Amino acid sequence: MNAVKEDKVAAPEQTSKGTKRKKDGNAEQKAKIPKLEGGASAGGGSSNDGVVDLESKLKEQTNSLWEIKDGLKKHVSTSELREMLEANGQDSAGSENDLRERW
């Protein structure tokens, strides 16, 4: 008779070592998107009208800024930009792109 000896070794308990995040089963998490006035969140919420309105305003603002930058590039020389920055007490060192960003 050959008897097979079975060793019953307890499996090591699983720990959270090596895991990146806790999984505590808590479904409630803090929102990373800031809340705006009226309870709507900045990243989107239940009212799509507010989000669309915000996006259109941001797009309009971005377009206005690019128009100003394009106008500066076409009509103002680098030396004139430096003079304007110095007259306003700002740093006038750097490339033409840097100067346009500071203006």
VENGI-V977808 format. One record per residue. SS is DSSP state (H for helix, E for strand, C for the rest). OMEGA is omega in degrees with one decimal (none if undefined). Layout:
ss=SS omega=OMEGA
ss=SS omega=OMEGA
//
This chain:
ss=C omega=175.1
ss=C omega=178.7
ss=C omega=177.7
ss=C omega=-178.8
ss=C omega=178.7
ss=C omega=175.2
ss=C omega=177.3
ss=C omega=179.5
ss=C omega=-179.9
ss=C omega=178.2
ss=C omega=179.1
ss=C omega=-179.1
ss=C omega=177.2
ss=C omega=177.0
ss=C omega=-178.6
ss=C omega=178.3
ss=C omega=178.1
ss=C omega=177.8
ss=C omega=-177.0
ss=C omega=-176.3
ss=C omega=175.3
ss=C omega=174.7
ss=C omega=-175.5
ss=C omega=177.7
ss=C omega=179.8
ss=C omega=-175.8
ss=C omega=-178.1
ss=C omega=179.4
ss=C omega=177.5
ss=C omega=178.3
ss=C omega=177.5
ss=C omega=-179.3
ss=C omega=-178.5
ss=C omega=179.2
ss=E omega=175.3
ss=C omega=177.4
ss=H omega=179.5
ss=H omega=176.2
ss=H omega=178.8
ss=C omega=178.6
ss=E omega=-176.0
ss=C omega=-175.7
ss=C omega=-179.0
ss=C omega=-178.0
ss=C omega=-178.2
ss=C omega=-179.9
ss=C omega=179.4
ss=H omega=179.6
ss=H omega=179.2
ss=H omega=-179.8
ss=H omega=-179.6
ss=H omega=179.6
ss=H omega=178.9
ss=H omega=179.6
ss=H omega=-179.9
ss=H omega=177.4
ss=H omega=178.1
ss=H omega=178.6
ss=H omega=178.6
ss=H omega=179.3
ss=H omega=179.2
ss=H omega=178.6
ss=H omega=178.5
ss=H omega=178.8
ss=H omega=179.5
ss=H omega=176.6
ss=H omega=178.3
ss=H omega=179.8
ss=H omega=178.4
ss=H omega=177.7
ss=H omega=176.7
ss=H omega=-178.1
ss=H omega=-177.3
ss=H omega=-166.1
ss=H omega=-176.5
ss=C omega=-179.9
ss=C omega=-179.8
ss=H omega=179.9
ss=H omega=176.7
ss=H omega=176.3
ss=H omega=179.5
ss=H omega=179.4
ss=H omega=179.7
ss=H omega=180.0
ss=H omega=179.1
ss=H omega=179.4
ss=H omega=179.6
ss=C omega=176.3
ss=C omega=-179.9
ss=C omega=179.4
ss=C omega=-178.4
ss=C omega=179.0
ss=C omega=175.1
ss=C omega=-178.3
ss=C omega=179.6
ss=H omega=177.3
ss=H omega=178.0
ss=H omega=-179.2
ss=H omega=-179.9
ss=H omega=178.9
ss=H omega=-178.9
ss=H omega=-175.7
ss=C omega=none
//
